[in-house]
Amino acid sequence: MVTIKEIAKRAGYSQATVSRLLNGDPTLSVKDETRRRIIQASEELGYATQPSRHVTVPRTVAILDMIDPGDHLQDAYFNELRDVVVGTASEQHMDITFYTDVEQLIAEAARYDGFITIGAEMLPVEALHRLHDVLPYGVFLDTNPAPNLFDSVQPDLQQTVLDALDEFAAAGMKRVGFIGGTGRIMGTHEYPEDMRLLAFRNWADRLGFDTDGLIYIDGPFNVESGRKLGERIIAERGGDLPDAFLVAADVIAVGVLQSFTAAGVIVPRDVSLISVNNQPIAQYTSPPLSTYDIDRRELVRTGIDALGEAIAGRRKVKHHVLLSTTLVPRGSFVPAGRVR
């Protein structure tokens, strides 16, 4: 069994310093070079891979911020993720630096142990490969643009769709539709239908729902797209609305509600809505949105754990974690057994 004494001898530092670093002492302050040499020595000697050992050390981590500035409501979900990353990094004594340019991160990669990416902006495939060449340990939060290169942690949106359809079925609903956006990322490819719509088509058909002519997708994931889709639904269907719509994201649902209200459509009397994300705005729409909550703190915590484990174990196999979501019922959909 590898000892602290052996690691200290290999790295050239005192046993006390090595012990405090490898046990994650938050009061220890050492230079980056000292930390790197001790970690390298421990990994070379096999300390990090011993079953009885768990190396918890401060990490120098880059945050690649790929949130597209623009519609603040559209960005709110990822802005919340950013805030959680900052808070969690502080709690775990991580040293983080933000980047908005992947080329700058590639140029300065030697400064970091790994990186975390926030946001849904698509990166060039060749840039992802060059980033992996210089900084092989990274985790993408909520997206998965390079599954063969980096880890990812995402909400299980396919299961979320199935859960929503089960809620509709339990409430006795037969005709259901889908409202969403386009231009989402699947692997390193941009695809016109995101996984929520793919899952909806699959499960709605298998469960026997009537969805004929009830799928509406167009434009980016923002309020304006939702407003236009709501207007189109009213123009095409008039009073012949389905029992319910599943909406891909809260920001789209906000626009849909605006159009429905302007046309005199009352939710949930005339049609019910379930959305996804549980952003703060969902509480303040009229009616408040019933929506699936994505636990941002758990998303970030799991991502940081995956990154630390990959670095400590020099793991080459990529891990992709899916987290469950939870329905937060409000006014736009009343689950079976609940009183309006």
Backbone hydrogen bonds, N-H to C=O, Kabsch-Sander energy under -0.5 kcal/mol:
donor,donor_aa,acceptor,acceptor_aa,energy
7,I,3,T,-1.8
8,A,4,I,-2.8
9,K,5,K,-2.2
10,R,6,E,-2.3
11,A,7,I,-2.8
12,G,8,A,-2.3
13,Y,8,A,-1.5
18,V,14,S,-2.3
19,S,15,Q,-2.8
20,R,16,A,-2.4
21,L,17,T,-2.3
22,L,18,V,-2.6
23,N,19,S,-1.3
24,G,21,L,-1.6
25,D,20,R,-2.8
28,L,25,D,-1.4
30,V,28,L,-0.5
35,R,31,K,-2.3
36,R,32,D,-2.7
37,R,33,E,-2.3
38,I,34,T,-2.2
39,I,35,R,-2.4
40,Q,36,R,-2.7
41,A,37,R,-2.3
42,S,38,I,-2.4
43,E,39,I,-2.4
44,E,40,Q,-2.6
45,L,41,A,-1.9
46,G,43,E,-0.8
47,Y,42,S,-2.6
48,A,42,S,-0.6
50,Q,47,Y,-1.3
53,R,50,Q,-2.0
56,T,22,L,-1.2
56,T,54,H,-0.7
57,V,55,V,-0.6
61,V,59,R,-0.8
61,V,95,D,-2.6
62,A,114,G,-2.3
63,I,97,T,-3.2
64,L,62,A,-0.6
64,L,116,I,-2.7
65,D,63,I,-0.9
65,D,99,Y,-3.6
66,M,64,L,-0.9
66,M,118,I,-3.6
68,D,66,M,-0.6
72,H,70,G,-0.6
75,D,71,D,-2.0
76,A,72,H,-0.7
76,A,73,L,-0.6
79,N,75,D,-2.6
80,E,76,A,-2.5
81,L,77,Y,-1.8
82,R,78,F,-2.4
83,D,79,N,-2.1
84,V,80,E,-2.2
85,V,81,L,-2.5
86,V,82,R,-2.3
87,G,83,D,-2.3
88,T,84,V,-2.9
89,A,85,V,-2.6
90,S,86,V,-1.9
91,E,87,G,-2.0
92,Q,88,T,-2.0
93,H,90,S,-1.2
94,M,89,A,-3.1
95,D,59,R,-2.2
96,I,94,M,-0.8
97,T,61,V,-1.5
99,Y,63,I,-3.0
102,V,100,T,-0.5
105,L,101,D,-1.8
106,I,102,V,-2.4
107,A,103,E,-2.1
108,E,104,Q,-1.6
109,A,106,I,-1.0
111,R,108,E,-1.9
112,Y,109,A,-2.2
113,D,60,T,-2.9
114,G,60,T,-0.9
115,F,137,Y,-1.5
116,I,62,A,-2.4
117,T,139,V,-2.3
118,I,64,L,-2.3
119,G,141,L,-0.5
121,E,66,M,-1.5
128,L,124,P,-1.9
129,H,125,V,-1.8
130,R,126,E,-2.1
131,L,127,A,-2.4
132,H,128,L,-2.0
133,D,129,H,-1.8
134,V,130,R,-1.3
135,L,131,L,-2.6
138,G,136,P,-0.7
139,V,115,F,-1.8
140,F,151,D,-2.2
141,L,117,T,-2.5
142,D,140,F,-0.6
142,D,153,V,-3.4
149,L,146,A,-1.9
150,F,146,A,-2.5
151,D,138,G,-2.1
152,S,319,H,-1.9
153,V,140,F,-2.3
154,Q,321,V,-2.8
156,D,323,L,-3.3
157,L,155,P,-1.8
160,T,156,D,-1.9
161,V,157,L,-2.3
162,L,158,Q,-1.8
163,D,159,Q,-2.8
164,A,160,T,-2.4
165,L,161,V,-2.4
166,D,162,L,-2.3
167,E,163,D,-1.9
168,F,164,A,-2.3
169,A,165,L,-2.6
170,A,166,D,-2.5
171,A,167,E,-1.5
172,G,169,A,-1.8
173,M,168,F,-2.5
176,V,174,K,-0.7
176,V,210,D,-1.3
177,G,244,A,-2.3
178,F,214,L,-2.1
179,I,246,L,-2.3
180,G,216,Y,-2.4
182,T,219,G,-2.8
184,R,191,Y,-1.3
186,M,189,H,-3.2
187,G,144,N,-0.7
189,H,186,M,-1.9
191,Y,184,R,-2.6
191,Y,189,H,-0.5
197,L,194,D,-0.6
198,L,194,D,-2.0
199,A,195,M,-2.6
200,F,196,R,-2.2
201,R,197,L,-2.8
202,N,198,L,-1.9
203,W,199,A,-2.9
204,A,200,F,-2.6
205,D,201,R,-1.3
206,R,202,N,-2.0
207,L,203,W,-2.4
208,G,205,D,-1.0
209,F,204,A,-2.5
210,D,174,K,-2.3
211,T,209,F,-0.8
214,L,211,T,-2.4
216,Y,178,F,-3.2
216,Y,214,L,-0.6
218,D,180,G,-1.3
222,N,220,P,-1.6
226,G,222,N,-1.7
227,R,223,V,-2.5
228,K,224,E,-2.3
229,L,225,S,-2.5
230,G,226,G,-2.4
231,E,227,R,-2.2
232,R,228,K,-2.3
233,I,229,L,-2.5
234,I,230,G,-2.1
235,A,231,E,-2.4
236,E,232,R,-2.5
237,R,233,I,-2.6
238,G,234,I,-2.1
240,D,237,R,-2.9
241,L,239,G,-1.6
243,D,175,R,-2.0
244,A,175,R,-1.3
245,F,272,S,-2.3
246,L,177,G,-2.6
247,V,245,F,-0.6
247,V,274,I,-3.3
248,A,179,I,-2.8
250,D,276,V,-1.7
252,I,249,A,-0.5
253,A,249,A,-2.0
254,V,250,D,-2.3
255,G,251,V,-1.2
256,V,252,I,-2.2
257,L,253,A,-2.7
258,Q,254,V,-1.8
259,S,255,G,-2.0
260,F,256,V,-2.7
261,T,257,L,-2.7
262,A,258,Q,-2.1
263,A,259,S,-1.5
264,G,261,T,-1.4
265,V,260,F,-2.7
267,V,265,V,-0.6
270,D,266,I,-3.8
271,V,266,I,-0.7
272,S,243,D,-2.2
273,L,332,S,-2.3
274,I,245,F,-1.9
275,S,290,S,-2.4
277,N,292,Y,-2.5
282,A,279,Q,-2.1
283,Q,280,P,-1.6
284,Y,281,I,-1.6
285,T,281,I,-0.6
289,L,282,A,-2.5
290,S,273,L,-0.6
291,T,289,L,-0.6
291,T,328,V,-1.7
292,Y,275,S,-1.9
293,D,291,T,-0.5
293,D,326,T,-3.6
294,I,277,N,-0.9
295,D,293,D,-0.6
296,R,294,I,-1.2
299,L,295,D,-2.2
300,V,296,R,-2.4
301,R,297,R,-2.8
302,T,298,E,-2.5
303,G,299,L,-1.8
304,I,300,V,-2.6
305,D,301,R,-2.4
306,A,302,T,-2.4
307,L,303,G,-2.3
308,G,304,I,-2.6
309,E,305,D,-2.5
310,A,306,A,-2.2
311,I,307,L,-2.3
312,A,308,G,-2.5
313,G,309,E,-2.1
314,R,310,A,-0.7
314,R,311,I,-0.6
315,R,310,A,-1.7
321,V,152,S,-2.4
323,L,154,Q,-2.4
326,T,293,D,-1.5
328,V,291,T,-2.8
331,G,288,P,-0.6
332,S,288,P,-1.6
338,R,335,P,-1.9
